[in-house]
Amino acid sequence: MIRHLTSIYGDRCAAIIRLMADHSEWRIPLVPGHPTVGAEVIYVIRDEMACTLEDIVVRRTELGAEGKPPDALIAAMARVAADELGWDGGRTDREIEKVNAFYA
């Protein structure tokens, strides 16, 4: 996990680790077999001003560089973002659709 965080965020990973320490639910991988954790989503929203799921997935977490992430991971990231940004179900669905359209 630390290797994953440092490879993407470098010295900024300390802020993500602090978020993980403060909120145990943010330190668990969002989907089995993938190292991305909720704290990464929270970090890019709070510290890098990401306000759309496309920005979070494609640009801020660098998941987009590897191609389209698994649908389950996109949905899990959307749930974390929705909680943090106050999205309702309709907005969350639209954000997921935009990410899928980006990769279409």
Residue pairs with C-beta under 8 A, 6 or more apart in sequence:
1 29
1 35
1 37
2 13
2 17
4 35
4 36
5 13
5 16
5 17
5 40
6 13
8 40
8 61
8 62
9 16
9 40
9 43
12 43
12 47
15 43
15 47
16 37
16 39
16 40
16 43
17 39
19 26
19 39
19 42
19 43
20 26
20 27
20 37
20 39
21 27
23 38
23 39
23 42
25 38
26 37
26 38
26 39
26 42
26 80
27 37
27 38
27 39
28 37
28 38
29 35
29 36
29 37
30 36
30 37
30 38
30 73
30 76
30 77
30 80
31 70
31 72
31 73
31 76
34 69
34 70
34 73
36 61
36 63
36 73
36 77
38 76
38 80
40 61
41 56
41 61
41 77
41 80
41 81
41 84
42 80
42 84
44 50
44 55
44 56
44 60
44 61
45 51
45 56
45 81
45 84
45 85
46 84
48 60
50 56
50 59
50 60
51 85
52 95
52 98
53 74
53 77
53 78
53 81
53 95
53 96
53 98
53 99
54 95
54 98
54 99
54 102
56 77
56 81
57 63
57 64
57 69
57 74
57 77
57 99
58 64
58 99
58 102
61 77
63 69
63 73
64 102
67 103
68 100
68 103
69 77
74 96
74 99
74 100
75 96
78 92
78 95
78 96
79 92
81 87
81 92
81 95
82 88
82 91
82 92
82 95
87 95
